[in-house]
Amino acid sequence: MDSGKQFRKAFSNTGTRIGANRLLDTGMGKLPPQALEMEEAVLGALMIEKDALTTVVDILKPESFYKDAHKEIYRAILDLFAQSEPVDILTVTQQLRATAKLEMAGGPFYITELTSRVNSAANIEAHARIITQQSIKRELITIASEIQRDAFEDTTDVFQLLDRTEQNLFTISESNIRKNFADMRTLMQQAIKELEAKKDHEDGLTGVPTGFSALDRITSGWQRSDLIILAARPGMGKTAFVVSAMRNAAVDFNMGVAIFSLEMSSVQLVNRLISAEAELESEKIKKGNLAQYEWEQLHYKIRNLESAPIFIDDTPALSILELRAKCRRLKAQHDIQLVIIDYLQLMSGDSSGKGGGGNREQEIASISRALKNIAKELNIPVIALSQLSRAVETRGGEKKPQLSDLRESGSIEQDADMVIFLYRPEYYGITQDESGNPTTNMGEVIIAKHRNGSLDTVQLKFVGKFTKFADMDTGNLSPFGSATFPEMNAIPSEFDMPPGTITLGSRANRGVPPSSGPAPDDNPPF
C-alpha cells in the first residue's frame, strides 16, 4: 500500500509538473500589461489639482485603465468635468454614489487613499502616457488572440479576417495617437510654406497631372484624398481617357499608378497602351498584322512604358476588402500616387464576389463610401469609372449627361469630390456644336461637380484608331510629349528583327546610339 501511494504521489507530481510546463509554454498564466501604481498616481493627482485633467483628458480614456475600479473613478471625474463641477475627493465620491458605482470603485476609504499616493500633478502627463502604452499593448494582445482563434476556424473568410485585422490596428492607432491642436502662428507658417512650395510647381500643378493642359489648368491635377467619378455611356472612351491620363502621370511625371481593371484583361489594357504610345491602329495591334517598319516603330516607342511605374490588376469581381488591402500594399511598397478602378459597378461589396445578397443600390453606396475612405487613408486621388443610366439615350434634345444620370446610387454623387462626364457628340450623329464648329474626333470632358474648384467643360481630341485622347490645340496626335519617331535610317539596330516577334528592348541598350542602317522601302504614315 505504501509503495502504491508513493507511486500515485510521484505520478501526480509528475503530471502537475507537465501541466505547469505546458502552461508556461503556451504563455498562459501571464498577467496582461498594466501600470497600477501609475493609475493610482494619476487618479490621486486629478483629485488634488483642479487643472490636472486638462493635461490628460485627450490622452486617457476610461478603457485605458486596467483596474475596473479605476475606470469607474475616471468616468466619474469626466462626468464632473463635463458638468463644470469641481473635482475632489468629496465630489468624486458623491458622483459615484449617485450612479450606484461607489462600492464598485472601492468605497470612500479607497478614494481617499488615492490622494495620499502623490503630492502634486507635476508628472501626470508622463504617467498618463505610460498607462496608455500599457492599454495599447492589451488591445494588441486581444486582437492577436482573435486572429489566432479565427485563423483556426475552417469557416473563416481569410480576406475578411485580413481586412478586419488591418482595420482594428488602424483604429487603435487613430484612437490612441491623436493629433493635438495647433496655434494660429504654427498653422500660418505651415500654410505659407505650402504656398511657397506650390509656386515652384510647373503650370500650377499641385496634384497628379492628367497630361491634358486645359484640364490641368482647371483642376491643378488630381488632388490628394479626392474621389473622382468618371462617368459616361458605353462607347464614349472612359477607359481610353483614364489610360491616357495614367500613362501621362507614370511616364512623363514618374508617378506610381495602380489600375484595377475589372472589365478588360491586363494584356488587353497593355495593348491599348502600346497602340496609343506607338501610334499604331488598335486593329493592327489586335491582329498583329504589322509591317516591318511598324514593328520597328512599336519597339522604339514603347521603351518608356517598360520602366513606367504602372501596376495593373485584372482580378474579376474585385471586392472592396481586396481592393483596400491591395492599395495599402502598393502604397507601402511602391508609393503609388493614383488609383484607378475600371469600373465601379463591376465591384462587389463582400469578399465572396456575390454582392452580399442585399439591395444593389445600398451595396454601391457602401462601395463609394469605402473608395472615399481609401483616398483619405492613403492620401491619394482615387478615380472610379462609372456607367450612366439609359435615361441619356431616351432623353430628347442633346444627350449630354447630368448628375441625375449616375447609375444605381445617388450616394456616388454625394461621396465624390469631383464628377466628370465624357461626351462625344459625334457618337449621336451631331456634326456641329452650338457655335457651328465641327465635332469630328472631338470629346468633351464635363466637370459637373467640383467640391474645391470651378465647373467647366474641356474639349479634347479623341483619336479612335489609337484609343487615346489628346489636347485639341496640339498638331501632334500624341499628347505625351515623347519624341517623334526618328527617320527610318536612324532606327537602332537592336530593333532589326523579323516581324512576328514582340520583345521589349533591353534596358542595357537604351544608351546605344542610333545606327545608320538603311531605311525600309515602305513609307511610314507619320
Buried (B, 14 or more C-beta within 10 A) or exposed (E): EEEEEEEEEEEEEEEEEEEEEEEEEEEEEEEEBBBEEBBBBBBBBBBBBEEBBEBBBEBBBBEBBBBEBBBBBBBBBBBBBEEEBEBBBEBBBBBBBEBEBBEBBBBBEEBBEBBEBBEEBEBBEEBBBBBBBBBBEBBBBEBEEBBEEBEEEEEEBEBBBBBBBBEBEEEBEEEBEEEEEEEEEEEEEEEEEEEEEEEEEEEEBBBBBBBBBBBBEBBBBBBBBBBBBBBBBEEBBBBBBBBBBBBBBBBBBEBBBBBBBBBBEBEEBBBBBBBBBBBBBBEBBEEEEBBBBBBBBBBBBBBBBEEBBBBBBBBEEBBBBBBBBBBBEBBEEEEBBBBBBBBBBBBBBBBBBEBBEEEEEBBBBBBBBBBBBBBBBBEBBBBBBBBBBEEBEEEEEEBBBEBEBBBBBBBBBEBBBBBBBBBBBBBBEEEEBEEEEEBEBBBBBBBBBBEEBEEBBBBBBBBBBBBBBBBBEEEEBBBBEBEEBEEBEBBBEBBEBEBEEEEEBEEEEEEEEBBEBEEBEEEBEE
